[in-house]
Amino acid sequence: MVHGKEQREKTQNLDYVIRSGIAGGVAGCVAKTAVAPFDRVKILFQAKNPVFEKYAGTFTGAFKAGRDIVKHTGVLGLFQGHSVTLLRIFPYATIRFIAFEQFRAILMPTKAQETGLRHFFAGSFAGMTSVVFTYPLDLVRVRMAYDIRKEDHTRPSLIQTCRQIYREPAAIARIHLFNFYRGFIPTMAGMIPYAGVSFFTYHSMTQLFKYHPVISRYTMKKSNNRLKTWAELVCGGVAGLVAQTSSYPLEVTRRRMQVGGLLHPTKFVGFFETVKAIYAAKGFKGFYVGLSIGYIKVAPMMAISFTVYSRMKSLLKID
């Protein structure tokens, strides 16, 4: 067993950091691209877009909304804002997985110290770290996905969206750059259960099945045990479902705040005002609008993300 100090030095080595970052970035891009159409529809539901609100609340509503998007803007309409998603998700996933490896080395320097609770804290800290650096891109991506222009069938450009956000009433101290951090507080609060629970659940499930001869590629050398691909996908999917459920109300609040500049262009709507508005409109159910499509989206996304990351680490020889 590698000593804790040696493990930290290995993980903090620049070569290891770069390789783990590449593995995380690729995993994030692959996973997000796979679920991009569902992601756009979910944003439209969460942000209560008036054109698509009639479809929210039913299982088939997501598919009907997707049909309408294709009808009016073509298949590419399902990927509106995805270019910004990729610009955001590569650094986001890169930072998230690099940070996770670093926090894991600090909190769990030896295999004996690898517990579910420590994975929860490492995941939470990693998620919060990545959000700090990439949040403005997430806001721009949501705005682009929310915007509907049926008259001329044109889609908003990145530059147009950024200009619009900047020109809106200043969120804090009349500094317009802070407009790119609308919804930041609920995002940070939601990242604790989302990232923490996802890493905790994934670790717990993989450890539970690691030595099962049917599910894992079992060997007598326990350190070499690895789940089969389908089992890794299942573990990642379940982790995504649990994490989504635990953090969804804060995600809905964040989405509403992010599009607040479009809904209320003359004023800045804060966190508590947004929560009150959601509750006044639909009660507690309002905080779970679009959850069904969230499940459809997040299960494969998490499954692909964890699995691709694991495979990329093996490919880059840092596993």
VMD Tcl script that draws the C-alpha trace (Angstrom):
set ca {
  {0.00 0.00 0.00}
  {1.29 3.41 -0.95}
  {2.05 5.63 2.02}
  {-0.17 8.69 2.42}
  {2.63 11.20 1.79}
  {3.77 9.38 -1.33}
  {0.19 9.20 -2.61}
  {-0.26 12.96 -2.15}
  {3.01 13.69 -3.96}
  {1.94 11.45 -6.85}
  {-1.48 13.12 -7.11}
  {-0.06 16.64 -6.86}
  {2.52 15.97 -9.56}
  {1.97 18.30 -12.55}
  {1.89 15.40 -15.01}
  {-0.83 13.68 -12.96}
  {-2.83 16.91 -12.69}
  {-2.71 17.48 -16.46}
  {-3.69 13.89 -17.28}
  {-6.54 13.82 -14.76}
  {-7.73 17.18 -16.12}
  {-7.79 15.89 -19.70}
  {-9.64 12.75 -18.56}
  {-12.22 14.84 -16.70}
  {-12.69 17.34 -19.53}
  {-13.25 14.63 -22.15}
  {-15.66 12.79 -19.84}
  {-17.68 15.94 -19.25}
  {-17.92 16.85 -22.95}
  {-18.95 13.35 -24.02}
  {-21.60 13.13 -21.29}
  {-23.05 16.59 -21.95}
  {-23.24 16.09 -25.70}
  {-25.14 12.83 -25.22}
  {-27.90 14.57 -23.23}
  {-27.85 18.07 -24.79}
  {-31.41 17.88 -26.26}
  {-32.87 16.85 -22.88}
  {-30.85 19.58 -21.19}
  {-32.35 22.29 -23.37}
  {-35.93 21.13 -22.80}
  {-35.30 20.92 -19.04}
  {-34.06 24.52 -18.98}
  {-37.17 25.68 -20.83}
  {-39.38 23.92 -18.25}
  {-37.42 25.06 -15.20}
  {-37.28 28.67 -16.33}
  {-41.04 28.60 -17.08}
  {-40.72 29.61 -20.72}
  {-44.27 30.69 -21.71}
  {-44.13 28.89 -25.06}
  {-43.31 25.51 -23.51}
  {-44.95 25.77 -20.08}
  {-47.99 23.86 -21.36}
  {-45.85 20.75 -21.79}
  {-44.38 20.77 -18.27}
  {-45.59 18.30 -15.68}
  {-46.16 15.27 -17.90}
  {-43.81 12.47 -18.91}
  {-44.54 12.92 -22.62}
  {-44.28 16.70 -22.37}
  {-40.52 16.64 -22.86}
  {-40.84 14.78 -26.14}
  {-43.65 17.08 -27.34}
  {-41.48 20.10 -26.52}
  {-38.60 18.54 -28.43}
  {-40.89 17.97 -31.41}
  {-41.91 21.65 -31.42}
  {-38.29 22.79 -31.22}
  {-37.35 20.65 -34.22}
  {-40.42 21.89 -36.11}
  {-39.55 25.58 -35.70}
  {-35.73 25.61 -35.59}
  {-34.65 22.23 -36.94}
  {-32.62 19.54 -35.21}
  {-29.90 22.05 -34.36}
  {-32.46 23.83 -32.18}
  {-32.15 20.94 -29.72}
  {-28.49 21.89 -29.34}
  {-29.03 25.66 -29.01}
  {-26.50 26.95 -26.51}
  {-24.52 23.70 -26.66}
  {-21.42 25.41 -28.05}
  {-21.28 27.48 -24.87}
  {-21.99 24.32 -22.88}
  {-18.86 22.71 -24.31}
  {-16.85 25.89 -23.69}
  {-18.01 25.70 -20.08}
  {-18.11 21.96 -19.46}
  {-14.52 21.20 -20.49}
  {-12.95 23.57 -17.93}
  {-15.75 22.78 -15.45}
  {-15.24 19.01 -15.64}
  {-11.48 19.45 -15.81}
  {-11.37 21.57 -12.65}
  {-13.96 19.36 -10.93}
  {-12.05 16.11 -11.40}
  {-8.64 17.69 -10.75}
  {-10.01 19.24 -7.55}
  {-11.62 15.94 -6.57}
  {-8.32 14.09 -6.98}
  {-6.55 16.73 -4.89}
  {-9.16 16.78 -2.13}
  {-9.21 12.98 -2.16}
  {-5.43 12.91 -1.68}
  {-5.79 15.25 1.31}
  {-8.85 13.61 2.91}
  {-8.06 10.01 1.90}
  {-4.27 9.59 1.63}
  {-4.55 5.80 1.99}
  {-7.02 3.17 0.74}
  {-8.03 2.42 4.32}
  {-9.28 6.01 4.71}
  {-11.49 5.92 1.61}
  {-14.97 6.18 3.11}
  {-18.27 7.29 1.64}
  {-18.42 10.36 3.90}
  {-14.97 11.52 2.83}
  {-15.95 11.04 -0.81}
  {-19.00 13.22 -0.09}
  {-16.84 16.08 1.21}
  {-14.23 15.69 -1.54}
  {-16.97 15.76 -4.17}
  {-18.70 18.78 -2.63}
  {-15.48 20.80 -2.39}
  {-14.55 19.84 -5.95}
  {-17.96 20.86 -7.30}
  {-17.89 24.20 -5.52}
  {-14.37 24.90 -6.78}
  {-15.34 24.27 -10.40}
  {-18.47 26.44 -10.13}
  {-16.50 29.47 -8.94}
  {-14.40 29.48 -12.11}
  {-17.01 28.54 -14.72}
  {-20.34 29.98 -13.55}
  {-20.57 32.89 -16.05}
  {-20.44 30.43 -18.95}
  {-23.27 28.43 -17.39}
  {-25.40 31.57 -17.16}
  {-24.76 32.46 -20.82}
  {-25.55 28.89 -21.86}
  {-28.89 28.94 -20.02}
  {-29.85 32.28 -21.56}
  {-29.10 30.99 -25.05}
  {-31.08 27.80 -24.43}
  {-34.04 29.76 -22.99}
  {-34.32 32.31 -25.80}
  {-37.06 31.51 -28.36}
  {-37.27 33.50 -31.60}
  {-39.96 32.05 -33.82}
  {-40.44 35.02 -36.13}
  {-37.19 34.90 -38.08}
  {-35.95 31.46 -36.93}
  {-32.61 32.95 -35.87}
  {-30.79 31.88 -32.75}
  {-29.11 34.33 -30.35}
  {-25.35 34.57 -30.72}
  {-22.85 34.34 -27.89}
  {-21.87 38.02 -28.26}
  {-25.51 39.20 -28.31}
  {-26.32 37.22 -25.19}
  {-23.29 38.52 -23.29}
  {-24.12 42.11 -24.23}
  {-27.71 41.72 -23.09}
  {-26.67 40.28 -19.71}
  {-24.13 43.04 -19.16}
  {-26.62 45.83 -19.96}
  {-29.25 44.60 -17.49}
  {-29.65 46.32 -14.07}
  {-26.56 45.60 -11.99}
  {-26.96 42.77 -9.52}
  {-24.47 44.06 -6.92}
  {-23.07 47.55 -6.21}
  {-23.84 48.74 -9.77}
  {-21.06 46.52 -11.12}
  {-22.50 44.98 -14.29}
  {-19.96 42.15 -14.40}
  {-21.74 40.68 -11.38}
  {-24.74 40.12 -13.66}
  {-22.88 37.06 -14.93}
  {-23.26 35.58 -11.44}
  {-27.06 35.69 -11.20}
  {-28.18 32.60 -9.27}
  {-24.67 31.94 -7.95}
  {-25.73 31.48 -4.30}
  {-28.28 28.70 -4.91}
  {-25.81 27.11 -7.30}
  {-23.13 26.92 -4.62}
  {-25.66 25.70 -2.06}
  {-26.99 23.08 -4.47}
  {-23.51 21.88 -5.39}
  {-22.94 20.52 -1.88}
  {-25.68 17.86 -2.12}
  {-25.36 17.37 -5.90}
  {-21.62 16.81 -6.27}
  {-21.19 15.36 -2.78}
  {-24.03 12.86 -3.08}
  {-23.04 11.82 -6.61}
  {-19.46 10.96 -5.60}
  {-20.67 9.36 -2.34}
  {-23.25 7.18 -4.10}
  {-20.91 6.19 -6.92}
  {-18.16 5.22 -4.48}
  {-20.55 3.26 -2.25}
  {-22.04 1.29 -5.14}
  {-18.73 0.51 -6.81}
  {-17.28 -0.69 -3.51}
  {-20.37 -2.83 -2.89}
  {-20.03 -4.63 -6.23}
  {-16.26 -4.46 -6.71}
  {-15.56 -8.04 -5.67}
  {-18.64 -9.65 -7.20}
  {-17.36 -12.06 -9.90}
  {-20.36 -11.46 -12.20}
  {-20.34 -7.66 -12.03}
  {-16.60 -6.99 -11.76}
  {-13.50 -8.22 -13.54}
  {-12.50 -9.99 -10.35}
  {-8.87 -10.84 -9.74}
  {-7.01 -12.05 -6.68}
  {-5.16 -8.72 -6.67}
  {-7.88 -6.60 -5.09}
  {-6.27 -3.31 -6.16}
  {-6.82 -4.31 -9.79}
  {-10.53 -5.07 -9.47}
  {-12.72 -3.06 -11.86}
  {-16.43 -3.16 -12.54}
  {-17.57 -4.21 -15.98}
  {-18.60 -1.31 -18.21}
  {-22.35 -1.92 -17.90}
  {-22.04 -2.08 -14.09}
  {-20.08 1.20 -14.01}
  {-22.80 2.81 -16.12}
  {-25.49 1.56 -13.72}
  {-23.60 2.87 -10.68}
  {-23.09 6.24 -12.33}
  {-26.74 6.43 -13.36}
  {-28.01 5.68 -9.85}
  {-25.57 8.25 -8.44}
  {-27.01 10.83 -10.83}
  {-30.62 10.06 -9.86}
  {-29.93 10.36 -6.13}
  {-27.91 13.55 -6.57}
  {-30.55 15.14 -8.82}
  {-33.34 14.49 -6.34}
  {-31.42 15.95 -3.42}
  {-30.48 19.22 -5.12}
  {-33.34 19.86 -7.57}
  {-35.24 22.66 -5.72}
  {-32.08 24.77 -5.63}
  {-31.48 24.04 -9.31}
  {-34.95 25.31 -10.24}
  {-34.35 28.47 -8.20}
  {-31.01 28.97 -9.92}
  {-32.53 28.64 -13.40}
  {-35.26 31.16 -12.61}
  {-32.67 33.63 -11.36}
  {-30.47 33.08 -14.42}
  {-33.26 34.08 -16.82}
  {-34.48 36.82 -14.49}
  {-33.01 39.49 -16.74}
  {-35.27 38.35 -19.57}
  {-38.41 38.07 -17.42}
  {-37.78 41.30 -15.45}
  {-35.44 43.46 -17.58}
  {-35.82 46.57 -15.40}
  {-34.79 45.12 -12.03}
  {-32.65 42.49 -10.35}
  {-34.66 39.69 -8.71}
  {-32.87 38.10 -5.75}
  {-32.86 34.62 -4.25}
  {-35.68 35.01 -1.72}
  {-37.91 36.87 -4.19}
  {-37.42 34.02 -6.66}
  {-38.26 31.36 -4.05}
  {-41.44 33.24 -3.09}
  {-42.47 33.60 -6.73}
  {-42.00 29.88 -7.42}
  {-43.97 28.89 -4.30}
  {-46.74 31.42 -5.00}
  {-47.23 30.08 -8.53}
  {-47.33 26.33 -7.88}
  {-46.53 25.64 -4.25}
  {-43.90 23.00 -3.45}
  {-44.59 21.33 -6.81}
  {-43.05 24.37 -8.47}
  {-39.64 23.40 -7.11}
  {-39.79 20.08 -8.94}
  {-40.93 21.27 -12.39}
  {-39.07 19.29 -15.03}
  {-37.78 16.69 -12.56}
  {-38.91 13.79 -14.76}
  {-36.82 15.04 -17.66}
  {-34.07 15.77 -15.15}
  {-34.05 12.05 -14.35}
  {-34.03 11.14 -18.04}
  {-31.10 13.48 -18.60}
  {-28.96 13.11 -15.50}
  {-28.89 9.31 -15.23}
  {-27.16 8.73 -18.60}
  {-25.06 11.88 -18.16}
  {-23.62 10.77 -14.83}
  {-23.28 7.19 -16.04}
  {-21.29 8.28 -19.10}
  {-19.26 10.85 -17.16}
  {-18.01 8.50 -14.44}
  {-17.41 5.64 -16.89}
  {-15.54 7.73 -19.48}
  {-13.45 9.32 -16.71}
  {-12.52 5.91 -15.37}
  {-11.60 4.65 -18.84}
  {-9.65 7.81 -19.69}
  {-7.61 7.46 -16.50}
  {-6.69 3.93 -17.55}
  {-5.87 5.10 -21.08}
  {-3.66 7.91 -19.76}
  {-2.04 5.50 -17.27}
  {-2.97 7.38 -14.09}
  {-5.49 4.86 -12.70}
}
mol new
graphics top color blue
foreach p $ca { graphics top sphere $p radius 0.5 }
foreach p [lrange $ca 0 end-1] q [lrange $ca 1 end] { graphics top cylinder $p $q radius 0.2 }
display resetview
